[in-house]
């Protein structure tokens, strides 16, 4: 990783982790009776929070000189983009003040920063269509965790995985629809990565000007 990779990764890590700290601050300001640990436990039920944490740790590692596998940086990019798409498509609500900034940070600013970094700087070689299936493991793991936790503590983080709101058949349909979206998005990322990492004709040694005879 070059100095540019590491410096920009540091900025993204600071943005993601700072956004999470802002989420904790906003939560405690609204409910000062909670402890920090109680607020962290509350936030830990959300895919948005856990995925932003994943971004923060991944990019902090890159800033420190670690080079993750190409499939991993692409996976993290896909997951945080899904955070933005689902939020703005299904969950966004009117907010103002610091709550607006905290929500925009985790749902918009971080996804945009990660997407731009991936497009401009991330190594993309070696990605295969099978990776799109691998990338379903995180959302599948999360949904299992959220459903089990929700049944235990009676609080489901999103309406589309709340069996008390949409019913178990509804949860199943939403999971299939979102899973298909993740898979198609993953295939799109693989296709885009292959396109962006193609060597140019000149890099392949093709001659300039008219075809050689």
C-alpha positions in Angstrom: 0.0 0.0 0.0 1.3 3.4 -0.9 1.4 6.5 1.3 -1.7 7.7 -0.5 -3.6 4.5 0.3 -2.6 4.7 3.9 -3.4 8.4 4.5 -6.8 8.2 2.8 -7.5 5.0 4.7 -6.6 6.8 8.0 -9.1 9.5 7.1 -11.9 7.0 6.4 -11.1 5.1 9.6 -11.3 8.3 11.6 -14.6 9.2 9.9 -16.2 5.9 10.6 -15.0 5.6 14.2 -15.8 9.2 14.9 -19.3 8.7 13.5 -19.8 5.8 15.9 -18.6 7.9 18.8 -21.1 10.6 17.7 -23.9 7.9 17.7 -23.0 7.0 21.3 -23.0 10.7 22.3 -26.4 11.3 20.7 -27.8 8.2 22.4 -26.5 9.1 25.8 -27.8 12.7 25.4 -31.3 11.4 24.7 -31.1 8.9 27.5 -28.7 10.1 30.2 -29.9 7.4 32.5 -28.1 4.8 30.4 -24.5 3.9 31.0 -22.0 3.8 28.2 -22.0 0.0 28.2 -25.8 0.0 28.0 -25.7 2.4 25.0 -23.1 0.3 23.3 -25.3 -2.8 23.8 -28.3 -1.0 22.3 -26.3 0.2 19.3 -24.9 -3.3 18.8 -28.2 -4.5 17.5 -27.9 -2.5 14.3 -26.4 -3.6 11.0 -25.4 0.0 10.3 -23.4 0.3 13.5 -21.6 -3.1 13.2 -20.8 -2.5 9.5 -19.4 1.0 10.2 -17.3 -0.6 13.0 -16.0 -3.1 10.4 -15.1 -0.3 8.1 -13.3 1.6 10.9 -11.2 -1.5 11.9 -10.5 -2.5 8.3 -9.3 1.0 7.2 -7.4 1.5 10.4 -5.5 -1.7 9.5 -4.8 -0.4 6.0 -3.5 2.9 7.5 -1.2 0.9 9.7 0.3 -1.0 6.8 -1.8 -4.1 6.6 -3.0 -5.1 3.1 -6.3 -7.0 3.3 -7.4 -9.4 0.6 -9.0 -7.7 -2.4 -12.2 -9.7 -1.9 -12.4 -8.3 1.7 -12.1 -4.6 0.8 -14.7 -5.2 -1.9 -17.0 -7.0 0.5 -16.7 -4.1 3.1 -17.5 -1.6 0.3 -20.5 -3.6 -0.8 -21.9 -3.9 2.8 -21.5 -0.3 3.6 -23.1 0.7 0.3 -26.1 -1.6 1.1 -26.3 0.3 4.5 -26.8 3.6 2.5 -29.2 2.1 0.0 -31.5 0.4 2.5 -31.5 3.5 4.8 -32.3 6.0 2.2 -34.7 3.7 0.5 -36.6 2.3 3.5 -35.6 3.8 6.8 -34.8 7.5 6.4 -36.7 9.9 8.6 -36.7 13.7 9.2 -34.0 14.7 11.7 -32.3 17.9 12.6 -29.3 19.2 14.5 -26.7 16.8 15.8 -29.0 13.8 15.2 -29.0 14.6 11.5 -25.3 14.8 11.4 -24.9 11.5 13.3 -27.3 9.7 11.0 -25.8 11.1 7.8 -22.3 10.2 9.0 -23.0 6.5 9.3 -25.5 6.2 6.5 -24.1 8.5 3.9 -20.7 10.1 4.5 -18.9 6.9 5.4 -20.4 4.9 2.5 -19.5 7.6 0.0 -15.9 7.8 1.3 -15.5 4.0 1.2 -17.0 3.8 -2.3 -14.7 6.5 -3.7 -11.6 4.9 -2.1 -12.5 1.6 -3.6 -13.1 3.1 -7.0 -9.9 5.1 -7.0 -7.4 3.1 -5.0 -8.4 -0.4 -4.0 -6.7 -3.3 -5.7 -9.4 -5.2 -7.6 -7.6 -8.2 -9.2 -8.7 -11.7 -8.6 -12.4 -11.2 -7.9 -14.7 -13.9 -9.0 -18.5 -14.4 -9.2 -18.3 -16.9 -6.4 -17.2 -14.1 -4.1 -20.7 -12.6 -4.4 -22.0 -15.7 -2.6 -19.3 -15.5 0.1 -20.3 -11.9 0.8 -23.8 -13.1 1.8 -22.3 -14.6 4.9 -22.2 -11.3 6.9 -25.8 -10.3 6.2 -26.9 -13.9 6.9 -25.0 -14.0 10.2 -26.4 -10.6 11.1 -30.0 -11.5 10.4 -29.7 -14.7 12.5 -28.1 -12.7 15.4 -30.8 -9.9 15.2 -33.7 -12.4 15.1 -32.4 -14.4 18.0 -31.6 -11.2 20.0 -34.9 -9.7 19.2 -36.8 -12.7 20.4 -34.9 -12.6 23.6 -35.1 -8.9 24.5 -38.3 -8.1 22.5 -36.6 -5.4 20.3 -36.1 -5.9 16.6 -33.9 -3.3 14.9 -35.7 -3.1 11.6 -39.3 -3.5 10.6 -38.4 -6.0 7.8 -36.9 -8.5 10.3 -39.5 -8.0 13.0 -41.9 -11.0 12.9 -44.3 -9.2 15.2 -44.7 -6.5 12.6 -44.5 -8.3 9.2 -44.9 -11.9 10.4 -42.5 -14.7 9.9 -43.5 -15.2 6.2 -42.9 -11.4 5.7 -39.5 -11.7 7.3 -38.6 -14.6 5.0 -39.7 -12.6 1.9 -37.7 -9.6 3.0 -34.6 -11.7 3.7 -34.9 -13.3 0.2 -35.3 -9.9 -1.4 -32.5 -8.3 0.4 -30.3 -11.4 0.0 -30.9 -11.3 -3.8 -30.0 -7.6 -3.7 -26.8 -8.3 -1.9 -25.9 -11.1 -4.4 -26.7 -9.0 -7.5 -24.8 -6.1 -6.0 -21.9 -8.4 -5.4 -21.9 -9.6 -8.9 -22.0 -5.9 -10.0 -19.0 -5.2 -7.9 -17.1 -8.1 -9.4 -17.9 -7.0 -12.9 -16.9 -3.4 -12.2 -13.7 -4.5 -10.6 -12.8 -6.6 -13.6 -13.6 -3.7 -15.9 -11.5 -1.2 -13.9 -8.6 -3.6 -13.5 -8.3 -4.5 -17.2 -4.9 -3.5 -18.6 -5.0 -0.9 -21.3 -4.1 -1.8 -24.9 -0.8 0.1 -24.5 0.0 -1.7 -21.2 -0.6 -5.0 -23.2 2.0 -3.9 -25.7 -0.3 -3.0 -28.5 1.3 -0.6 -31.0 0.2 3.0 -31.3 -1.2 4.2 -34.6 -2.0 2.0 -37.6 -2.0 -1.8 -37.1 1.5 -3.2 -37.6 2.0 -5.1 -40.8 
